[in-house]
Each structure stands twice: as structure tokens, then as C-alpha cells.
């Protein structure tokens, strides 16, 4: 089965968290995504779990571990799971570091590397600019534009 698009971690979080400002259009990918086949990277599930279960004043969602796991499983049931091998992950981190990359954009780098490795033609994200700057040769779009069929070249 060909995969049409790779869903970024920020879209996964928005799919699952009703309180997220982009919940509706993100969930719409799975509910009315033009029959598309989606994939999510393995590490995006870890990133989403962390964000959903975070505690404290700056933690917007605060899912319990059980709620977060059930939510992640519901998405996993209708998407493909992709990722990098351990050596590919290490090589991607090395390349990111050698290029002067710092901070959390590393996770975007790993998502883009997985899309390229698995020949997934589109990345769906709310951080279009970040992803395009890391992967100018990949097609990057928002959930709204993907659903509308407005995929940039």
C-alpha cells in the first residue's frame, strides 16, 4: 500500500487534543482525508505522548498515561508506522549537528528523513516553514491544504 503523506508530530497532537487550536482541521485528515493513506514516525508517538502527558503550568493538555496511550493507539490503528533504523537515526543526528542544527528542530529533521527514506511524497504539518527549510525538495503542506487538494509543488 502506497503512503500518501506523513503526519508530523504537531498534527498528531492536534488530532488527539480537543483543546488544541488546530484540532478540527487536523482530525479532519483522518475523518475526511480524501481516502489518503497516512503514516506517522515511531518517534512522533513518543513526542506526542510527552506533550500530551506533561504536567505543570505550561502543560496545556495533561492527559493521564492511560488517556494518552488509548488516544495514540486509536491513531496507530488507522495509520502506518514508519521510522529510521538506529544507524540511520544516528547519521541524521550527525548530519544535523554538522550543519549547525540545534534544539527541537532535530525532530523535524528525523521526520523529513523518514519521509525521504520511505518515499512518502508529502509531509503534513502546522510548521510548514520549519519543515521546508530543512527539506526544500519535499512537498510540505498544512492539514487544511492537504484536504483541499492544494498541494504545493
C-alpha positions as CSV (number, residue, x, y, z in Angstrom):
1,X,0.0,0.0,0.0
2,X,1.4,3.4,-1.0
3,X,1.6,6.0,1.7
4,X,0.3,9.4,0.5
5,X,1.5,11.6,3.4
6,X,3.5,11.6,6.6
7,X,1.8,13.3,9.5
8,X,4.1,15.5,11.7
9,X,4.1,15.3,15.5
10,X,2.3,18.6,15.8
11,X,-0.6,17.4,13.7
12,X,-0.8,14.2,15.7
13,X,-1.0,16.1,18.9
14,X,-3.7,18.4,17.4
15,X,-5.7,15.3,16.2
16,X,-5.8,13.9,19.8
17,X,-6.2,17.1,21.9
18,X,-9.7,18.6,21.6
19,X,-8.3,21.8,23.3
20,X,-5.7,22.3,20.6
21,X,-6.4,25.3,18.3
22,X,-5.9,23.1,15.2
23,X,-7.9,20.1,16.4
24,X,-10.7,20.3,13.9
25,X,-8.7,20.5,10.7
26,X,-6.1,18.0,12.0
27,X,-8.7,15.4,12.9
28,X,-10.3,16.0,9.5
29,X,-7.3,14.4,7.9
30,X,-8.3,11.0,9.3
31,X,-12.1,11.6,9.1
32,X,-12.2,13.1,5.6
33,X,-8.7,12.9,4.2
34,X,-9.7,12.2,0.6
35,X,-9.1,8.4,1.2
36,X,-5.4,9.1,1.7
37,X,-3.1,6.6,3.4
38,X,-1.1,8.3,6.2
39,X,2.0,7.3,8.1
40,X,3.5,8.6,11.4
41,X,7.1,8.1,12.5
42,X,7.7,6.0,15.6
43,X,9.4,8.8,17.4
44,X,6.5,11.1,16.8
45,X,4.4,8.9,19.0
46,X,7.0,9.5,21.8
47,X,7.0,13.2,21.2
48,X,3.2,13.3,21.2
49,X,3.0,11.2,24.4
50,X,5.4,13.6,26.1
51,X,3.4,16.6,25.1
52,X,0.0,15.2,26.0
53,X,1.0,13.9,29.5
54,X,3.2,16.8,30.5
55,X,2.4,18.4,33.9
56,X,2.8,21.9,35.3
57,X,1.7,25.4,34.5
58,X,2.9,25.2,30.9
59,X,1.2,21.9,30.1
60,X,-1.9,22.6,28.1
61,X,-3.4,19.1,27.8
62,X,-2.4,17.0,30.9
63,X,-3.7,13.6,29.7
64,X,-3.3,10.7,32.1
65,X,-1.0,8.0,30.9
66,X,-4.0,5.8,30.1
67,X,-5.8,8.5,28.1
68,X,-2.7,9.3,26.1
69,X,-1.9,5.7,25.3
70,X,-5.5,5.0,24.3
71,X,-5.5,8.1,22.0
72,X,-2.2,7.1,20.4
73,X,-3.4,3.6,19.8
74,X,-6.6,4.9,18.1
75,X,-4.5,6.8,15.5
76,X,-2.0,3.9,15.1
77,X,-4.9,1.6,14.2
78,X,-5.6,3.7,11.1
79,X,-2.1,4.8,10.0
80,X,1.1,3.1,9.0
81,X,4.1,3.2,11.3
82,X,7.5,4.2,9.8
83,X,10.9,5.3,11.0
84,X,14.6,5.1,10.7
85,X,16.9,2.3,11.8
86,X,19.2,3.1,14.7
87,X,22.2,3.8,12.4
88,X,20.0,6.0,10.1
89,X,18.8,7.9,13.2
90,X,22.4,8.4,14.4
91,X,23.5,9.5,10.9
92,X,20.6,12.0,10.7
93,X,21.6,13.4,14.1
94,X,25.3,13.7,13.0
95,X,24.3,15.5,9.8
96,X,22.0,17.9,11.7
97,X,24.8,18.7,14.2
98,X,27.5,19.1,11.5
99,X,25.1,21.5,9.7
100,X,24.9,23.6,12.9
101,X,21.4,22.5,13.8
102,X,20.4,22.9,17.4
103,X,17.3,22.2,19.6
104,X,14.0,20.6,18.9
105,X,14.1,21.1,15.1
106,X,16.0,17.8,15.2
107,X,12.7,16.1,15.5
108,X,11.6,17.7,12.3
109,X,14.8,16.5,10.7
110,X,14.1,13.0,11.7
111,X,10.5,13.2,10.3
112,X,11.8,14.5,7.0
113,X,14.5,11.9,6.8
114,X,11.8,9.2,7.3
115,X,9.7,10.7,4.6
116,X,12.6,10.7,2.2
117,X,13.7,7.1,3.1
118,X,10.2,5.7,2.7
119,X,9.4,7.7,-0.5
120,X,6.5,9.4,1.1
121,X,5.7,12.4,-1.2
122,X,4.1,14.8,1.3
123,X,4.6,15.9,4.9
124,X,1.6,17.4,6.6
125,X,2.5,19.8,9.4
126,X,1.5,23.0,11.1
127,X,5.2,24.2,10.9
128,X,5.4,24.4,7.1
129,X,8.3,26.9,7.2
130,X,10.4,24.9,9.5
131,X,10.0,21.7,7.6
132,X,10.5,23.3,4.2
133,X,13.7,25.0,5.4
134,X,15.1,21.6,6.4
135,X,13.8,19.7,3.3
136,X,13.3,22.1,0.4
137,X,12.9,19.2,-2.0
138,X,10.0,17.6,-0.2
139,X,6.3,18.7,-0.5
140,X,5.2,20.2,2.7
141,X,1.6,21.4,3.4
142,X,-0.9,22.0,6.2
143,X,-3.8,19.6,7.0
144,X,-6.3,22.2,5.6
145,X,-4.4,22.4,2.3
146,X,-4.0,18.7,2.0
147,X,-7.7,18.1,2.5
148,X,-8.5,20.8,-0.1
149,X,-6.1,19.1,-2.6
150,X,-3.9,22.2,-2.6
151,X,-0.6,20.5,-2.5
152,X,2.3,22.9,-3.4
153,X,5.0,21.6,-5.8
